[in-house]
Amino acid sequence: MPPERWHLVIDVEKAAVARRQLGPVTWVVLEAIASSTTDGRGREAACSSRSLAELVGVSKDAVARSIRTLIEQGLVVRSEQRDEVTGRFGPVRYQLDFAAVGITVVADRPTSTDQPNSISRPIASFDRQLTLLS
């Protein structure tokens, strides 16, 4: 069975206010974090500034500034995990409040008749789509 596909559903009117407040780069970083959600409910993402920078096409420093802005606005909560044995840091997780900006992450459950995407992509998060609702 093919993997499930993810969609970002955006309430355009509600998102317009947040987009103006956050600025374009921070908004796109927010969308990139949303497209990296891993918990099946669209509330938690495990990603790094570098991986987001590659996805968005800006520097890791620009992404880090955007994440700080999102944290200051109360839209993102950052949590770090450490391995109990080695003490090494694991992936950074971001918990998200998308309701505040009008974003919902939806996972489609594919049927057995769905054809897999013919475009080869190196990272699974690239297979997620953006859907705008007006």
N, CA, C and O atoms as CSV, one atom per row, in Angstrom:
chain,resi,resn,atom,element,x,y,z
A,1,MET,N,N,0.842,-1.177,0.000
A,1,MET,CA,C,0.000,0.000,0.000
A,1,MET,C,C,0.889,1.243,0.000
A,1,MET,O,O,1.853,1.297,0.764
A,2,PRO,N,N,0.596,2.240,-0.832
A,2,PRO,CA,C,1.404,3.463,-0.887
A,2,PRO,C,C,1.328,4.227,0.428
A,2,PRO,O,O,0.371,4.060,1.184
A,3,PRO,N,N,2.335,5.072,0.716
A,3,PRO,CA,C,2.295,5.853,1.951
A,3,PRO,C,C,1.201,6.905,1.896
A,3,PRO,O,O,0.762,7.311,0.819
A,4,GLU,N,N,0.764,7.344,3.083
A,4,GLU,CA,C,-0.250,8.387,3.097
A,4,GLU,C,C,0.347,9.702,2.618
A,4,GLU,O,O,1.545,9.942,2.765
A,5,ARG,N,N,-0.505,10.556,2.042
A,5,ARG,CA,C,-0.071,11.862,1.565
A,5,ARG,C,C,-0.576,12.917,2.529
A,5,ARG,O,O,-1.638,12.778,3.137
A,6,TRP,N,N,0.223,13.995,2.657
A,6,TRP,CA,C,-0.097,15.069,3.574
A,6,TRP,C,C,-0.472,16.311,2.793
A,6,TRP,O,O,0.094,16.590,1.736
A,7,HIS,N,N,-1.420,17.047,3.314
A,7,HIS,CA,C,-1.844,18.312,2.717
A,7,HIS,C,C,-1.894,19.365,3.810
A,7,HIS,O,O,-2.301,19.083,4.937
A,8,LEU,N,N,-1.483,20.570,3.476
A,8,LEU,CA,C,-1.695,21.702,4.366
A,8,LEU,C,C,-2.935,22.419,3.863
A,8,LEU,O,O,-2.975,22.880,2.723
A,9,VAL,N,N,-3.930,22.510,4.701
A,9,VAL,CA,C,-5.154,23.219,4.352
A,9,VAL,C,C,-5.085,24.557,5.072
A,9,VAL,O,O,-4.974,24.614,6.297
A,10,ILE,N,N,-5.154,25.636,4.290
A,10,ILE,CA,C,-4.971,26.972,4.838
A,10,ILE,C,C,-6.255,27.784,4.693
A,10,ILE,O,O,-6.796,27.928,3.597
A,11,ASP,N,N,-6.725,28.305,5.804
A,11,ASP,CA,C,-7.833,29.246,5.805
A,11,ASP,C,C,-7.243,30.593,5.388
A,11,ASP,O,O,-6.580,31.256,6.186
A,12,VAL,N,N,-7.481,30.989,4.158
A,12,VAL,CA,C,-6.806,32.144,3.568
A,12,VAL,C,C,-7.061,33.431,4.352
A,12,VAL,O,O,-6.133,34.211,4.567
A,13,GLU,N,N,-8.293,33.663,4.779
A,13,GLU,CA,C,-8.598,34.896,5.503
A,13,GLU,C,C,-7.869,34.954,6.839
A,13,GLU,O,O,-7.286,35.983,7.183
A,14,LYS,N,N,-7.896,33.865,7.589
A,14,LYS,CA,C,-7.233,33.832,8.894
A,14,LYS,C,C,-5.712,33.886,8.735
A,14,LYS,O,O,-5.029,34.541,9.521
A,15,ALA,N,N,-5.188,33.205,7.730
A,15,ALA,CA,C,-3.745,33.164,7.508
A,15,ALA,C,C,-3.203,34.511,7.044
A,15,ALA,O,O,-2.042,34.825,7.310
A,16,ALA,N,N,-4.012,35.315,6.357
A,16,ALA,CA,C,-3.536,36.605,5.842
A,16,ALA,C,C,-3.044,37.507,6.960
A,16,ALA,O,O,-2.044,38.206,6.795
A,17,VAL,N,N,-3.726,37.502,8.084
A,17,VAL,CA,C,-3.329,38.332,9.222
A,17,VAL,C,C,-1.981,37.857,9.758
A,17,VAL,O,O,-1.076,38.663,9.971
A,18,ALA,N,N,-1.852,36.565,9.972
A,18,ALA,CA,C,-0.594,36.007,10.491
A,18,ALA,C,C,0.548,36.213,9.509
A,18,ALA,O,O,1.668,36.524,9.913
A,19,ARG,N,N,0.271,36.043,8.225
A,19,ARG,CA,C,1.307,36.219,7.199
A,19,ARG,C,C,1.870,37.629,7.227
A,19,ARG,O,O,3.080,37.817,7.107
A,20,ARG,N,N,1.009,38.615,7.385
A,20,ARG,CA,C,1.478,40.002,7.462
A,20,ARG,C,C,2.304,40.234,8.721
A,20,ARG,O,O,3.312,40.939,8.672
A,21,GLN,N,N,1.896,39.654,9.845
A,21,GLN,CA,C,2.623,39.837,11.100
A,21,GLN,C,C,3.968,39.121,11.095
A,21,GLN,O,O,4.953,39.646,11.616
A,22,LEU,N,N,4.016,37.930,10.510
A,22,LEU,CA,C,5.235,37.119,10.550
A,22,LEU,C,C,6.247,37.514,9.486
A,22,LEU,O,O,7.453,37.420,9.719
A,23,GLY,N,N,5.789,37.946,8.345
A,23,GLY,CA,C,6.673,38.216,7.219
A,23,GLY,C,C,6.798,36.982,6.340
A,23,GLY,O,O,6.503,35.870,6.778
A,24,PRO,N,N,7.233,37.175,5.104
A,24,PRO,CA,C,7.215,36.074,4.133
A,24,PRO,C,C,8.144,34.909,4.470
A,24,PRO,O,O,7.747,33.753,4.325
A,25,VAL,N,N,9.360,35.182,4.911
A,25,VAL,CA,C,10.299,34.086,5.185
A,25,VAL,C,C,9.811,33.262,6.369
A,25,VAL,O,O,9.832,32.032,6.319
A,26,THR,N,N,9.372,33.925,7.430
A,26,THR,CA,C,8.896,33.208,8.614
A,26,THR,C,C,7.643,32.406,8.294
A,26,THR,O,O,7.470,31.299,8.806
A,27,TRP,N,N,6.762,32.953,7.450
A,27,TRP,CA,C,5.563,32.210,7.048
A,27,TRP,C,C,5.954,30.938,6.288
A,27,TRP,O,O,5.403,29.869,6.547
A,28,VAL,N,N,6.886,31.049,5.366
A,28,VAL,CA,C,7.299,29.876,4.590
A,28,VAL,C,C,7.986,28.853,5.496
A,28,VAL,O,O,7.820,27.649,5.297
A,29,VAL,N,N,8.749,29.309,6.481
A,29,VAL,CA,C,9.360,28.389,7.450
A,29,VAL,C,C,8.267,27.678,8.245
A,29,VAL,O,O,8.372,26.477,8.498
A,30,LEU,N,N,7.226,28.398,8.639
A,30,LEU,CA,C,6.098,27.780,9.335
A,30,LEU,C,C,5.461,26.697,8.472
A,30,LEU,O,O,5.151,25.612,8.965
A,31,GLU,N,N,5.263,26.985,7.190
A,31,GLU,CA,C,4.715,25.977,6.279
A,31,GLU,C,C,5.649,24.778,6.159
A,31,GLU,O,O,5.195,23.636,6.098
A,32,ALA,N,N,6.955,25.038,6.125
A,32,ALA,CA,C,7.926,23.936,6.015
A,32,ALA,C,C,7.896,23.064,7.264
A,32,ALA,O,O,7.988,21.840,7.168
A,33,ILE,N,N,7.769,23.682,8.430
A,33,ILE,CA,C,7.649,22.905,9.662
A,33,ILE,C,C,6.364,22.080,9.607
A,33,ILE,O,O,6.360,20.904,9.970
A,34,ALA,N,N,5.283,22.696,9.154
A,34,ALA,CA,C,4.006,21.986,9.051
A,34,ALA,C,C,4.112,20.784,8.119
A,34,ALA,O,O,3.526,19.733,8.380
A,35,SER,N,N,4.861,20.943,7.035
A,35,SER,CA,C,4.995,19.833,6.086
A,35,SER,C,C,5.908,18.739,6.613
A,35,SER,O,O,5.997,17.665,6.018
A,36,SER,N,N,6.589,19.003,7.728
A,36,SER,CA,C,7.485,18.008,8.331
A,36,SER,C,C,6.862,17.331,9.543
A,36,SER,O,O,7.565,16.641,10.283
A,37,THR,N,N,5.569,17.507,9.766
A,37,THR,CA,C,4.946,16.912,10.943
A,37,THR,C,C,5.046,15.397,10.894
A,37,THR,O,O,4.972,14.784,9.829
A,38,THR,N,N,5.217,14.809,12.068
A,38,THR,CA,C,5.456,13.370,12.153
A,38,THR,C,C,4.452,12.636,13.026
A,38,THR,O,O,4.471,11.406,13.072
A,39,ASP,N,N,3.589,13.344,13.708
A,39,ASP,CA,C,2.737,12.681,14.685
A,39,ASP,C,C,1.378,12.264,14.150
A,39,ASP,O,O,0.569,11.718,14.899
A,40,GLY,N,N,1.104,12.510,12.864
A,40,GLY,CA,C,-0.162,12.117,12.282
A,40,GLY,C,C,-1.313,13.055,12.605
A,40,GLY,O,O,-2.409,12.884,12.072
A,41,ARG,N,N,-1.092,14.030,13.453
A,41,ARG,CA,C,-2.128,14.995,13.785
A,41,ARG,C,C,-1.731,16.404,13.380
A,41,ARG,O,O,-2.512,17.340,13.552
A,42,GLY,N,N,-0.530,16.566,12.844
A,42,GLY,CA,C,-0.090,17.884,12.420
A,42,GLY,C,C,0.284,18.792,13.553
A,42,GLY,O,O,0.176,20.012,13.433
A,43,ARG,N,N,0.731,18.212,14.674
A,43,ARG,CA,C,1.062,19.048,15.828
A,43,ARG,C,C,2.517,18.986,16.234
A,43,ARG,O,O,2.955,19.811,17.037
A,44,GLU,N,N,3.282,18.048,15.716
A,44,GLU,CA,C,4.677,17.938,16.124
A,44,GLU,C,C,5.539,17.603,14.918
A,44,GLU,O,O,5.185,16.758,14.096
A,45,ALA,N,N,6.680,18.284,14.828
A,45,ALA,CA,C,7.610,18.056,13.724
A,45,ALA,C,C,9.009,17.840,14.287
A,45,ALA,O,O,9.402,18.488,15.258
A,46,ALA,N,N,9.748,16.939,13.681
A,46,ALA,CA,C,11.150,16.709,14.045
A,46,ALA,C,C,11.982,17.116,12.841
A,46,ALA,O,O,11.984,16.426,11.821
A,47,CYS,N,N,12.687,18.233,12.956
A,47,CYS,CA,C,13.486,18.729,11.841
A,47,CYS,C,C,14.553,19.671,12.383
A,47,CYS,O,O,14.479,20.130,13.523
A,48,SER,N,N,15.532,19.946,11.555
A,48,SER,CA,C,16.607,20.853,11.959
A,48,SER,C,C,16.538,22.132,11.143
A,48,SER,O,O,15.857,22.196,10.119
A,49,SER,N,N,17.249,23.148,11.609
A,49,SER,CA,C,17.321,24.397,10.843
A,49,SER,C,C,17.918,24.148,9.475
A,49,SER,O,O,17.492,24.747,8.488
A,50,ARG,N,N,18.908,23.263,9.410
A,50,ARG,CA,C,19.543,22.962,8.118
A,50,ARG,C,C,18.570,22.285,7.156
A,50,ARG,O,O,18.501,22.652,5.983
A,51,SER,N,N,17.820,21.302,7.644
A,51,SER,CA,C,16.878,20.623,6.752
A,51,SER,C,C,15.781,21.578,6.303
A,51,SER,O,O,15.349,21.520,5.152
A,52,LEU,N,N,15.321,22.456,7.192
A,52,LEU,CA,C,14.317,23.446,6.799
A,52,LEU,C,C,14.891,24.444,5.808
A,52,LEU,O,O,14.204,24.861,4.875
A,53,ALA,N,N,16.159,24.834,6.004
A,53,ALA,CA,C,16.810,25.772,5.087
A,53,ALA,C,C,16.884,25.187,3.684
A,53,ALA,O,O,16.658,25.892,2.701
A,54,GLU,N,N,17.199,23.898,3.589
A,54,GLU,CA,C,17.236,23.247,2.269
A,54,GLU,C,C,15.854,23.224,1.636
A,54,GLU,O,O,15.704,23.461,0.437
A,55,LEU,N,N,14.848,22.936,2.450
A,55,LEU,CA,C,13.479,22.861,1.949
A,55,LEU,C,C,12.970,24.221,1.479
A,55,LEU,O,O,12.297,24.317,0.452
A,56,VAL,N,N,13.295,25.276,2.238
A,56,VAL,CA,C,12.789,26.622,1.950
A,56,VAL,C,C,13.650,27.365,0.934
A,56,VAL,O,O,13.144,28.176,0.159
A,57,GLY,N,N,14.970,27.082,0.938
A,57,GLY,CA,C,15.860,27.762,0.007
A,57,GLY,C,C,16.458,29.033,0.560
A,57,GLY,O,O,16.790,29.948,-0.193
A,58,VAL,N,N,16.600,29.098,1.888
A,58,VAL,CA,C,17.254,30.236,2.533
A,58,VAL,C,C,18.348,29.695,3.446
A,58,VAL,O,O,18.495,28.481,3.587
A,59,SER,N,N,19.112,30.586,4.062
A,59,SER,CA,C,20.200,30.147,4.940
A,59,SER,C,C,19.651,29.566,6.239
A,59,SER,O,O,18.520,29.849,6.634
A,60,LYS,N,N,20.477,28.746,6.895
A,60,LYS,CA,C,20.058,28.176,8.185
A,60,LYS,C,C,19.893,29.266,9.231
A,60,LYS,O,O,19.078,29.134,10.145
A,61,ASP,N,N,20.664,30.347,9.103
A,61,ASP,CA,C,20.534,31.466,10.045
A,61,ASP,C,C,19.186,32.171,9.879
A,61,ASP,O,O,18.570,32.576,10.864
A,62,ALA,N,N,18.732,32.315,8.639
A,62,ALA,CA,C,17.414,32.917,8.386
A,62,ALA,C,C,16.315,32.032,8.967
A,62,ALA,O,O,15.335,32.532,9.520
A,63,VAL,N,N,16.483,30.714,8.841
A,63,VAL,CA,C,15.510,29.789,9.416
A,63,VAL,C,C,15.529,29.892,10.937
A,63,VAL,O,O,14.470,29.919,11.566
A,64,ALA,N,N,16.709,29.949,11.533
A,64,ALA,CA,C,16.815,30.054,12.993
A,64,ALA,C,C,16.136,31.335,13.494
A,64,ALA,O,O,15.452,31.313,14.517
A,65,ARG,N,N,16.322,32.447,12.776
A,65,ARG,CA,C,15.650,33.699,13.155
A,65,ARG,C,C,14.132,33.538,13.060
A,65,ARG,O,O,13.393,33.999,13.930
A,66,SER,N,N,13.686,32.889,12.009
A,66,SER,CA,C,12.250,32.669,11.828
A,66,SER,C,C,11.685,31.793,12.934
A,66,SER,O,O,10.594,32.059,13.440
A,67,ILE,N,N,12.412,30.757,13.312
A,67,ILE,CA,C,11.952,29.882,14.398
A,67,ILE,C,C,11.870,30.664,15.709
A,67,ILE,O,O,10.919,30.497,16.472
A,68,ARG,N,N,12.862,31.516,15.972
A,68,ARG,CA,C,12.801,32.354,17.177
A,68,ARG,C,C,11.552,33.236,17.163
A,68,ARG,O,O,10.884,33.382,18.187
A,69,THR,N,N,11.238,33.818,16.014
A,69,THR,CA,C,10.036,34.643,15.881
A,69,THR,C,C,8.788,33.819,16.164
A,69,THR,O,O,7.893,34.267,16.882
A,70,LEU,N,N,8.727,32.613,15.601
A,70,LEU,CA,C,7.567,31.747,15.820
A,70,LEU,C,C,7.430,31.367,17.291
A,70,LEU,O,O,6.316,31.276,17.807
A,71,ILE,N,N,8.558,31.145,17.967
A,71,ILE,CA,C,8.533,30.829,19.398
A,71,ILE,C,C,8.056,32.041,20.187
A,71,ILE,O,O,7.228,31.912,21.088
A,72,GLU,N,N,8.584,33.232,19.847
A,72,GLU,CA,C,8.179,34.462,20.543
A,72,GLU,C,C,6.688,34.751,20.369
A,72,GLU,O,O,6.039,35.262,21.282
A,73,GLN,N,N,6.149,34.421,19.190
A,73,GLN,CA,C,4.722,34.633,18.913
A,73,GLN,C,C,3.841,33.566,19.559
A,73,GLN,O,O,2.615,33.677,19.529
A,74,GLY,N,N,4.449,32.538,20.140
A,74,GLY,CA,C,3.689,31.477,20.792
A,74,GLY,C,C,3.116,30.441,19.843
A,74,GLY,O,O,2.242,29.662,20.225
A,75,LEU,N,N,3.602,30.425,18.605
A,75,LEU,CA,C,3.099,29.473,17.613
A,75,LEU,C,C,3.861,28.156,17.623
A,75,LEU,O,O,3.346,27.132,17.173
A,76,VAL,N,N,5.089,28.182,18.135
A,76,VAL,CA,C,5.954,27.007,18.149
A,76,VAL,C,C,6.584,26.870,19.527
A,76,VAL,O,O,7.005,27.856,20.131
A,77,VAL,N,N,6.643,25.638,20.016
A,77,VAL,CA,C,7.362,25.316,21.245
A,77,VAL,C,C,8.454,24.329,20.859
A,77,VAL,O,O,8.184,23.283,20.269
A,78,ARG,N,N,9.689,24.676,21.199
A,78,ARG,CA,C,10.838,23.837,20.850
A,78,ARG,C,C,11.172,22.926,22.026
A,78,ARG,O,O,11.183,23.362,23.177
A,79,SER,N,N,11.445,21.658,21.726
A,79,SER,CA,C,11.887,20.734,22.775
A,79,SER,C,C,13.058,19.916,22.250
A,79,SER,O,O,13.046,19.429,21.119
A,80,GLU,N,N,14.060,19.778,23.095
A,80,GLU,CA,C,15.234,18.983,22.746
A,80,GLU,C,C,15.195,17.693,23.542
A,80,GLU,O,O,14.737,17.667,24.685
A,81,GLN,N,N,15.675,16.631,22.932
A,81,GLN,CA,C,15.722,15.351,23.604
A,81,GLN,C,C,17.160,14.883,23.691
A,81,GLN,O,O,17.941,15.054,22.755
A,82,ARG,N,N,17.503,14.289,24.828
A,82,ARG,CA,C,18.848,13.747,25.014
A,82,ARG,C,C,18.760,12.250,25.250
A,82,ARG,O,O,17.844,11.756,25.907
A,83,ASP,N,N,19.726,11.547,24.702
A,83,ASP,CA,C,19.835,10.125,24.953
A,83,ASP,C,C,20.253,9.932,26.408
A,83,ASP,O,O,21.239,10.521,26.850
A,84,GLU,N,N,19.519,9.118,27.152
A,84,GLU,CA,C,19.800,8.944,28.581
A,84,GLU,C,C,21.147,8.274,28.833
A,84,GLU,O,O,21.774,8.513,29.865
A,85,VAL,N,N,21.594,7.445,27.906
A,85,VAL,CA,C,22.845,6.718,28.099
A,85,VAL,C,C,24.049,7.557,27.672
A,85,VAL,O,O,24.999,7.720,28.437
A,86,THR,N,N,24.007,8.088,26.453
A,86,THR,CA,C,25.169,8.801,25.910
A,86,THR,C,C,25.163,10.288,26.214
A,86,THR,O,O,26.216,10.924,26.210
A,87,GLY,N,N,23.996,10.847,26.478
A,87,GLY,CA,C,23.902,12.279,26.713
A,87,GLY,C,C,23.861,13.102,25.438
A,87,GLY,O,O,23.788,14.329,25.494
A,88,ARG,N,N,23.906,12.439,24.289
A,88,ARG,CA,C,23.844,13.159,23.012
A,88,ARG,C,C,22.448,13.694,22.765
A,88,ARG,O,O,21.444,13.099,23.158
A,89,PHE,N,N,22.421,14.846,22.096
A,89,PHE,CA,C,21.138,15.426,21.730
A,89,PHE,C,C,20.551,14.681,20.549
A,89,PHE,O,O,21.257,14.325,19.605
A,90,GLY,N,N,19.255,14.451,20.615
A,90,GLY,CA,C,18.531,13.850,19.504
A,90,GLY,C,C,17.954,14.948,18.633
A,90,GLY,O,O,18.316,16.116,18.774
A,91,PRO,N,N,17.068,14.580,17.746
A,91,PRO,CA,C,16.468,15.598,16.875
A,91,PRO,C,C,15.631,16.595,17.678
A,91,PRO,O,O,15.008,16.237,18.677
A,92,VAL,N,N,15.629,17.825,17.235
A,92,VAL,CA,C,14.809,18.865,17.861
A,92,VAL,C,C,13.374,18.649,17.397
A,92,VAL,O,O,13.119,18.377,16.224
A,93,ARG,N,N,12.456,18.773,18.325
A,93,ARG,CA,C,11.040,18.644,17.991
A,93,ARG,C,C,10.359,19.987,18.203
A,93,ARG,O,O,10.652,20.714,19.152
A,94,TYR,N,N,9.451,20.291,17.301
A,94,TYR,CA,C,8.681,21.523,17.399
A,94,TYR,C,C,7.216,21.155,17.548
A,94,TYR,O,O,6.671,20.413,16.731
A,95,GLN,N,N,6.584,21.666,18.576
A,95,GLN,CA,C,5.152,21.485,18.757
A,95,GLN,C,C,4.484,22.754,18.250
A,95,GLN,O,O,4.908,23.862,18.579
A,96,LEU,N,N,3.448,22.589,17.454
A,96,LEU,CA,C,2.893,23.692,16.688
A,96,LEU,C,C,1.461,24.032,17.071
A,96,LEU,O,O,0.676,23.159,17.441
A,97,ASP,N,N,1.138,25.315,16.976
A,97,ASP,CA,C,-0.225,25.793,17.181
A,97,ASP,C,C,-0.713,26.386,15.865
A,97,ASP,O,O,-0.652,27.598,15.657
A,98,PHE,N,N,-1.194,25.522,14.982
A,98,PHE,CA,C,-1.621,25.982,13.669
A,98,PHE,C,C,-2.983,26.634,13.679
A,98,PHE,O,O,-3.290,27.435,12.796
A,99,ALA,N,N,-3.807,26.307,14.660
A,99,ALA,CA,C,-5.142,26.907,14.706
A,99,ALA,C,C,-5.056,28.423,14.767
A,99,ALA,O,O,-5.928,29.125,14.256
A,100,ALA,N,N,-3.999,28.922,15.397
A,100,ALA,CA,C,-3.828,30.370,15.534
A,100,ALA,C,C,-3.584,31.058,14.198
A,100,ALA,O,O,-3.866,32.249,14.064
A,101,VAL,N,N,-3.069,30.341,13.210
A,101,VAL,CA,C,-2.773,30.945,11.912
A,101,VAL,C,C,-3.612,30.353,10.785
A,101,VAL,O,O,-3.410,30.702,9.622
A,102,GLY,N,N,-4.540,29.472,11.107
A,102,GLY,CA,C,-5.448,28.938,10.097
A,102,GLY,C,C,-4.877,27.828,9.238
A,102,GLY,O,O,-5.269,27.686,8.080
A,103,ILE,N,N,-3.957,27.032,9.780
A,103,ILE,CA,C,-3.391,25.911,9.030
A,103,ILE,C,C,-3.838,24.607,9.670
A,103,ILE,O,O,-3.825,24.466,10.893
A,104,THR,N,N,-4.232,23.660,8.835
A,104,THR,CA,C,-4.562,22.316,9.281
A,104,THR,C,C,-3.755,21.339,8.438
A,104,THR,O,O,-3.683,21.491,7.219
A,105,VAL,N,N,-3.148,20.340,9.067
A,105,VAL,CA,C,-2.429,19.296,8.347
A,105,VAL,C,C,-3.361,18.105,8.238
A,105,VAL,O,O,-3.862,17.599,9.242
A,106,VAL,N,N,-3.589,17.659,7.000
A,106,VAL,CA,C,-4.509,16.564,6.740
A,106,VAL,C,C,-3.747,15.431,6.076
A,106,VAL,O,O,-3.002,15.647,5.120
A,107,ALA,N,N,-3.937,14.228,6.586
A,107,ALA,CA,C,-3.321,13.046,5.987
A,107,ALA,C,C,-4.391,12.277,5.234
A,107,ALA,O,O,-5.399,11.872,5.814
A,108,ASP,N,N,-4.170,12.073,3.933
A,108,ASP,CA,C,-5.068,11.245,3.145
A,108,ASP,C,C,-4.693,9.796,3.337
A,108,ASP,O,O,-3.516,9.441,3.272
A,109,ARG,N,N,-5.654,8.980,3.566
A,109,ARG,CA,C,-5.417,7.542,3.637
A,109,ARG,C,C,-5.581,6.992,2.227
A,109,ARG,O,O,-6.699,6.944,1.714
A,110,PRO,N,N,-4.484,6.574,1.587
A,110,PRO,CA,C,-4.588,6.098,0.211
A,110,PRO,C,C,-5.324,4.760,0.140
A,110,PRO,O,O,-5.297,3.956,1.071
A,111,THR,N,N,-5.969,4.562,-0.982
A,111,THR,CA,C,-6.612,3.266,-1.214
A,111,THR,C,C,-5.637,2.379,-1.966
A,111,THR,O,O,-4.632,2.859,-2.489
A,112,SER,N,N,-5.919,1.132,-2.021
A,112,SER,CA,C,-5.005,0.206,-2.689
A,112,SER,C,C,-4.951,0.459,-4.194
A,112,SER,O,O,-4.038,-0.027,-4.863
A,113,THR,N,N,-5.925,1.220,-4.748
A,113,THR,CA,C,-5.916,1.511,-6.183
A,113,THR,C,C,-5.119,2.761,-6.525
A,113,THR,O,O,-4.867,3.029,-7.700
A,114,ASP,N,N,-4.715,3.535,-5.506
A,114,ASP,CA,C,-3.905,4.729,-5.763
A,114,ASP,C,C,-2.563,4.336,-6.363
A,114,ASP,O,O,-1.939,3.361,-5.942
A,115,GLN,N,N,-2.136,5.096,-7.334
A,115,GLN,CA,C,-0.835,4.867,-7.947
A,115,GLN,C,C,0.215,5.642,-7.180
A,115,GLN,O,O,-0.036,6.790,-6.813
A,116,PRO,N,N,1.386,5.067,-6.920
A,116,PRO,CA,C,2.436,5.829,-6.247
A,116,PRO,C,C,2.890,6.998,-7.110
A,116,PRO,O,O,2.804,6.953,-8.337
A,117,ASN,N,N,3.371,8.037,-6.456
A,117,ASN,CA,C,3.861,9.217,-7.150
A,117,ASN,C,C,5.025,8.823,-8.053
A,117,ASN,O,O,5.974,8.189,-7.594
A,118,SER,N,N,4.965,9.188,-9.316
A,118,SER,CA,C,6.003,8.784,-10.266
A,118,SER,C,C,7.254,9.654,-10.171
A,118,SER,O,O,8.290,9.306,-10.737
A,119,ILE,N,N,7.169,10.789,-9.458
A,119,ILE,CA,C,8.323,11.665,-9.320
A,119,ILE,C,C,9.132,11.198,-8.124
A,119,ILE,O,O,8.610,11.108,-7.013
A,120,SER,N,N,10.392,10.906,-8.344
A,120,SER,CA,C,11.257,10.453,-7.264
A,120,SER,C,C,11.737,11.659,-6.461
A,120,SER,O,O,12.265,12.617,-7.026
A,121,ARG,N,N,11.551,11.608,-5.147
A,121,ARG,CA,C,11.968,12.715,-4.293
A,121,ARG,C,C,12.819,12.164,-3.158
A,121,ARG,O,O,12.495,11.115,-2.601
A,122,PRO,N,N,13.916,12.861,-2.802
A,122,PRO,CA,C,14.825,12.318,-1.810
A,122,PRO,C,C,14.299,12.324,-0.378
A,122,PRO,O,O,14.727,11.496,0.426
A,123,ILE,N,N,13.386,13.229,-0.036
A,123,ILE,CA,C,12.903,13.322,1.335
A,123,ILE,C,C,11.385,13.180,1.306
A,123,ILE,O,O,10.710,13.806,0.489
A,124,ALA,N,N,10.857,12.358,2.197
A,124,ALA,CA,C,9.428,12.080,2.206
A,124,ALA,C,C,8.593,13.342,2.383
A,124,ALA,O,O,7.485,13.422,1.852
A,125,SER,N,N,9.099,14.329,3.117
A,125,SER,CA,C,8.310,15.533,3.363
A,125,SER,C,C,8.047,16.324,2.086
A,125,SER,O,O,7.136,17.151,2.063
A,126,PHE,N,N,8.821,16.092,1.017
A,126,PHE,CA,C,8.571,16.785,-0.233
A,126,PHE,C,C,7.303,16.282,-0.903
A,126,PHE,O,O,6.798,16.937,-1.815
A,127,ASP,N,N,6.771,15.133,-0.477
A,127,ASP,CA,C,5.598,14.565,-1.098
A,127,ASP,C,C,4.314,15.140,-0.507
A,127,ASP,O,O,3.215,14.711,-0.861
A,128,ARG,N,N,4.453,16.088,0.372
A,128,ARG,CA,C,3.293,16.712,0.980
A,128,ARG,C,C,2.870,17.898,0.126
A,128,ARG,O,O,3.704,18.552,-0.500
A,129,GLN,N,N,1.578,18.170,0.106
A,129,GLN,CA,C,1.069,19.186,-0.803
A,129,GLN,C,C,0.436,20.325,-0.028
A,129,GLN,O,O,0.032,20.165,1.124
A,130,LEU,N,N,0.356,21.463,-0.667
A,130,LEU,CA,C,-0.266,22.650,-0.092
A,130,LEU,C,C,-1.598,22.884,-0.798
A,130,LEU,O,O,-1.651,22.945,-2.026
A,131,THR,N,N,-2.660,23.013,-0.033
A,131,THR,CA,C,-3.976,23.255,-0.584
A,131,THR,C,C,-4.495,24.548,0.026
A,131,THR,O,O,-4.485,24.697,1.248
A,132,LEU,N,N,-4.941,25.473,-0.789
A,132,LEU,CA,C,-5.492,26.740,-0.320
A,132,LEU,C,C,-7.008,26.707,-0.429
A,132,LEU,O,O,-7.556,26.295,-1.452
A,133,LEU,N,N,-7.673,27.137,0.616
A,133,LEU,CA,C,-9.132,27.259,0.610
A,133,LEU,C,C,-9.481,28.727,0.687
A,133,LEU,O,O,-8.871,29.474,1.451
A,134,SER,N,N,-10.448,29.142,-0.089
A,134,SER,CA,C,-10.869,30.531,-0.002
A,134,SER,C,C,-12.220,30.658,0.620
A,134,SER,O,O,-12.729,31.769,0.770
